[in-house]
Amino acid sequence: MAKLVRHLTSNEEIVEEIWKLFQDSNEDVQKRRKEITKSIQKDTSLNEYPGSVSMMTALDELIACFALGGQVKNYYRYGTYDSCTRQREKFWFAIKHGSFREQEERPLEESSERELTNRIKVQEFYKKRFLEDKAKGSSEDIWNKREELLSNPFKK
């Protein structure tokens, strides 16, 4: 029995080591991600992000995630169903800080103090989301961005 337990634990250790190889990203990729997030934090201001969030849009995104099509798409891409935490987070944030529908942003001089604080919170929310997405990585971690357009790319 003890021999079987040792054998199982050694197999588990091997599986864990292999799993760590898949989870750890290349150091160059990690370095590139950090550079991108630092440059975004340094070079962007809050005014470059949306200043309002619509409850209806957030609700539509939440329903689309929980719908059959959203779950099938997530299962196809990632091999598991989605708990829609990202959409729920946005929906509850929209309930607290958003408006019922999309509105034209008024000039800052005409806005009340409450509207200004909500606007800042919404912009911080979108900036945080953008930085989280960039920290996760993308295909640009591996492929360089094309600098010049190709003419007739499918004719060659």
Secondary structure, DSSP 4 states (H G I P E B T S, - for coil): -HHHHHHHHHHHHHHHHHHHHHHSPPHHHHHHHHHHHHHHHHH--GGGS-S--BHHHHHHHHHHHHSHHHHHHHHHHHSS----HHHHHHHHHHHHH-BSS--PPPPGGGS-HHHHHHHHHHHHHHHHHHHHHHHH--GGGTSPPPSSPPSSTTT-
